[in-house]
Amino acid sequence: MSGKGKKRDDLDRASDADSDSHAPPKKSLKKDSDEDPDSIVVCEISKNRRVSVRNWQGRIVVDILEFYVKDGKQMPGKKGISLTMDQWNVLRNHIEEIDKAVNESG
């Protein structure tokens, strides 16, 4: 087979691994948040969800992430969002409107 076929095959397997819910987290996510000295856990929303603030590539971000337990350690999962300071400020400035919409919906 040509080199192109092999590369495509590797890409297909990589995308399959990303869609598999039992696949291990990507290498960049393997570090336990407790080991990250730049991460500050602000609160636990539920058993497996946390809000934290950390320095990522020289920028401060607000993370809302799901975690799972592996070998007795809490590890970050694939689900979550990291908000830049601009995005966080937009969300924070709309909290009253969000609260109002939630109250009207319930």
C-alpha positions, 0 to 999 in steps of 0.5 A, a space after each residue: 500500500 502507499 504511504 497515503 493509505 497508511 496515514 489515512 488508516 492512522 487518522 481513522 483509528 485516531 478519530 475512532 479512539 476519540 469517539 470511544 467513551 471508554 478510551 483513555 484521556 488524551 496525553 495532555 489531559 492525563 495529569 491529575 488536576 491535584 498535581 497541577 500547581 497552577 490549578 485552583 479548584 473553586 467548587 465541586 458542582 457535583 460528585 464528578 464535576 468541578 469548577 477550577 481556575 488555572 493558568 494555561 499557556 500563559 492565560 487564565 481560564 475557568 474550567 468546568 469539567 467532568 472527572 472520572 476515577 481511575 486507580 483511585 485518582 480523579 482524572 479529567 474526562 473529555 466533557 467540559 469547557 474552558 472559558 477565557 477571561 473574556 468569555 467568563 466576563 460575558 457569562 458573569 455579566 449575564 447571570 441575572 438574565 440567565 437566572 431570570 430565564 431559569 425561573 421563568 422556565 421552571 
